[in-house]
Amino acid sequence: MEEIISTLGPFIFIQREGVERVTEDPVLLTEFLLPLKKADRVLDLGTGTGVIPLILCSKTDVETITGVELDIHTAAAARRNVDINGLGARVKILQSDWRRLKEIYPRGAFPVVVSNPPYMKKGEGRVSRIRQRAIARCDIEGTLKDLVDVSEYLAGDRGRIFYIYPVRRLKELISELVGKGLTPRRLAYVYTGRPYSKLSLVEAGKDGGLSEGFIRRL
């Protein structure tokens, strides 16, 4: 399969044509969660080919970034991107189902949990025959409820959670967050011009609340 070699900030980024496709969504999400402290431990749920960890390495001094990816081939591609850029000391790629992370990490293990999750519900719209693309776009291997549940556990009582998600499913997202005792702290809207183009950027945590002053459009 043909590979596409491009740059991502100061780094080289490799993806397979017709399988992985980098959009601006992870870029928008990483800009939204900045700044970060050097000591912050960051967990990227559904890291794909490692876009968010690479961007964070280029824009922050964070020393510990863990990307979790279910698909074995996509996880291998993420590890390759980490290795060719010499980022193995800062970035770890874990091939795992995020629903099993409670068996691996203690509660509150990550002060920062971030995710650019699948936007489509299972049974909604057309699903790609390519497994990697199907998993990336549709929640066939983990629902929104699953995502919020594990995010709340791994962030604990003091951590921060960041998502990018379609505006049309924002009410559902807020409901799941509140159901786990999480409160939105910041909310921004962005329009990308693609399908599912009206997106929301959300920061949530155990304390604080959403006020009009924190609602903005990008």
C-alpha positions, 0 to 999 in steps of 0.5 A, spaced: 500 500 500 502 506 498 505 511 503 504 518 504 510 522 507 508 529 509 510 534 515 507 535 521 510 541 525 517 539 525 516 532 524 515 527 519 509 524 518 507 517 514 500 515 513 497 509 508 493 512 502 486 510 502 486 508 510 489 514 514 487 521 513 489 527 517 484 532 518 484 539 521 480 536 527 486 534 532 490 540 530 484 544 533 483 540 539 490 540 541 490 548 540 484 548 544 487 544 550 493 548 550 497 551 554 500 544 558 505 544 564 511 540 563 509 535 568 502 533 565 501 526 563 497 526 557 492 520 555 490 520 547 484 516 547 483 513 540 490 516 537 490 513 530 497 514 527 499 519 533 497 526 530 495 529 537 502 526 541 506 529 535 503 536 535 503 536 543 511 534 542 512 540 537 508 545 541 509 543 549 514 541 554 510 535 556 514 529 558 509 523 558 504 522 552 500 516 552 496 514 545 491 508 545 489 505 539 485 499 538 487 497 531 493 493 531 495 496 524 494 503 526 497 502 532 503 500 529 503 506 524 503 510 530 509 507 533 513 508 527 511 515 527 514 516 534 520 512 532 522 515 526 522 522 529 525 520 535 520 521 540 520 514 544 522 517 550 516 522 551 511 518 547 508 511 548 503 508 544 498 502 547 495 498 542 488 496 547 481 497 547 479 503 551 474 500 555 479 495 558 484 501 561 481 501 568 484 494 568 491 497 566 491 504 570 489 506 577 484 512 577 486 519 576 492 516 572 492 522 567 491 529 569 489 530 562 485 526 557 484 528 550 480 524 545 478 526 537 473 520 537 468 517 532 463 521 530 458 516 528 453 512 532 453 504 530 448 503 524 448 511 522 450 512 515 455 508 511 461 504 514 467 503 510 469 496 508 476 498 511 476 496 518 481 502 520 477 507 517 470 504 520 473 504 527 475 511 526 469 514 524 464 510 527 463 507 534 462 500 533 468 499 538 466 503 543 460 508 544 460 515 547 458 512 554 464 508 554 468 514 552 466 518 557 466 513 563 473 511 562 475 518 561 472 520 568 476 514 571 482 516 568 482 523 569 479 522 576 477 528 581 482 533 579 484 531 571 481 535 565 478 532 559 478 535 552 473 532 546 472 535 539 465 532 537 459 534 532 455 539 534 449 535 533 451 530 538 453 535 543 447 535 547 448 527 548 455 529 550 453 533 555 448 529 558 453 523 558 458 528 562 453 530 567 451 523 568 458 521 570 459 527 575 463 532 570 461 539 568 463 543 562 468 548 563 469 551 556 466 550 550 467 553 543 464 551 536 468 551 529 466 550 522 470 546 517 466 545 511 466 538 511 461 532 513 460 533 520 463 540 519 459 543 525 464 541 531 464 543 538 470 543 543 469 541 550 473 541 556 470 538 562 472 536 569 469 535 576 469 542 578 467 549 575 461 550 570 460 553 564 458 560 563 457 565 557 464 568 558 467 561 556 462 560 550 466 562 543 466 560 536 473 559 532 
